[in-house]
Amino acid sequence: MSAALAGVTALVLAAPPPVAAAPRTGAGTVPPFATTATRQQASPTPPPPRLPRDFRGKGKWIVRDLDIEVPFTWEGRDGDSQMTAGGPQYPIWFTNLIYHDTLYTLTYKWPGLDEHPCSRIPGFNLEALNQGFENARSVGPETLRRTPQRRVNHWRVGVVLPQLPPGNHPRLPLALGDIYVDERDPGTFWQVLQFGVQNLYDPELDEWLVMDTFEHRPGTVSLPRRCEPPR
């Protein structure tokens, strides 16, 4: 696994093999900025998360153990998408893209990081991501206690290696994630928590993204200059 791929985030959590080489953020306890209250499970299981082709949203990227919280944007256009956390004036700054059937990760700044290559994994796109989301497990309906409060469906996705039958076998939680989507629209993402080896740069291996806005209209996606264009 390339260390540069530790910044990839929720975009790859549910994906097949490329997931093993990417994402970011944790699973487990719920942070004080977004406590949740479980509500009674509605009867049929709702449809799983599905990232739309066109969207734009703003929020925060939060690394609790480093006490870091930076601005965050997540945008999509025609099936391509881009996450950007922080900026040159912040302690962390990275961007992750699904661009022309290729997954990119570029970390400009991170505490203790000296190398800043643009990592590239071909053969990954929005369809592959959403196929991975189809295997997500429903945790149940919840309410995010923020302002405003949001009623969501909570889903869990993950990659555990090796894949073995039930029983007493050593297993490694390579990439685990909790995804909170609007209860009326599985294509509106309000919160993502990732945990595992994919968060390689963070000492506690967990990071959060929390959206304040999420609109279904085209955003802006641009490949950084230092990244090699798709072949």
Stockholm file with secondary structure:
# STOCKHOLM 1.0

chainA/1-231         MSAALAGVTALVLAAPPPVAAAPRTGAGTVPPFATTATRQQASPTPPPPRLPRDFRGKGKWIVRDLDIEVPFTWEGRDGDSQMTAGGPQYPIWFTNLIYHDTLYTLTYKWPGLDEHPCSRIPGFNLEALNQGFENARSVGPETLRRTPQRRVNHWRVGVVLPQLPPGNHPRLPLALGDIYVDERDPGTFWQVLQFGVQNLYDPELDEWLVMDTFEHRPGTVSLPRRCEPPR
#=GR chainA/1-231 SS CCGGGGGCCGGGTTCSGGGGGCCCCCCSSCCGGGCEEECCCCSSCCCCCCCCSSEEEEEEEEEGGGTEEEEEEEEEETTEEEEEEECTTSSCEEEEEECSSEEEEEEEECTTCCCCCEEEEESCCHHHHHHHHTTCEEEEEEEECSSSCEEEEEEEEEEEESCCCSSSCCCEEEEEEEEEEETTEEEEEEEEEEEEGGGTTSTTCEEEEEEEEEESSCCCCCCCTTSCCCC
#=GC SS_cons         CCGGGGGCCGGGTTCSGGGGGCCCCCCSSCCGGGCEEECCCCSSCCCCCCCCSSEEEEEEEEEGGGTEEEEEEEEEETTEEEEEEECTTSSCEEEEEECSSEEEEEEEECTTCCCCCEEEEESCCHHHHHHHHTTCEEEEEEEECSSSCEEEEEEEEEEEESCCCSSSCCCEEEEEEEEEEETTEEEEEEEEEEEEGGGTTSTTCEEEEEEEEEESSCCCCCCCTTSCCCC
//
